[in-house]
């Protein structure tokens, strides 16, 4: 990979990135860098993003817990102790749910 000077521009096209940068005062060079293919499928089903549309699975509960942990930390740093404690109580409920679902999902695989 080639390092470019600060005056570079980046243009994304499909799975390649084209970089333009100053190589010398009167010339330019182009370098191509392969980008990885998308790791997963793009979700095109909008029905999952309505009330009750997302499956209650352990992975989705972990996503929820991650958001709650972030909210808890922000509340703690900002000094909102009452709200922080409310989030903490909610987290306990969902941690129990996560471990129960995770155990059930693993037992189905066995």
Secondary structure as the mmCIF struct_conf table of DSSP 4:
data_model
#
loop_
_struct_conf.conf_type_id
_struct_conf.id
_struct_conf.beg_label_comp_id
_struct_conf.beg_label_asym_id
_struct_conf.beg_label_seq_id
_struct_conf.end_label_comp_id
_struct_conf.end_label_asym_id
_struct_conf.end_label_seq_id
TURN_TY1_P TURN_TY1_P1 UNK A 6 UNK A 7
STRN STRN1 UNK A 9 UNK A 13
TURN_TY1_P TURN_TY1_P2 UNK A 14 UNK A 15
STRN STRN2 UNK A 16 UNK A 24
TURN_TY1_P TURN_TY1_P3 UNK A 25 UNK A 26
STRN STRN3 UNK A 27 UNK A 34
HELX_LH_PP_P HELX_LH_PP_P1 UNK A 35 UNK A 38
BEND BEND1 UNK A 39 UNK A 40
HELX_LH_PP_P HELX_LH_PP_P2 UNK A 41 UNK A 43
HELX_RH_3T_P HELX_RH_3T_P1 UNK A 46 UNK A 49
BEND BEND2 UNK A 50 UNK A 50
TURN_TY1_P TURN_TY1_P4 UNK A 51 UNK A 52
BEND BEND3 UNK A 54 UNK A 54
HELX_RH_AL_P HELX_RH_AL_P1 UNK A 58 UNK A 78
TURN_TY1_P TURN_TY1_P5 UNK A 79 UNK A 79
HELX_RH_AL_P HELX_RH_AL_P2 UNK A 81 UNK A 109
#
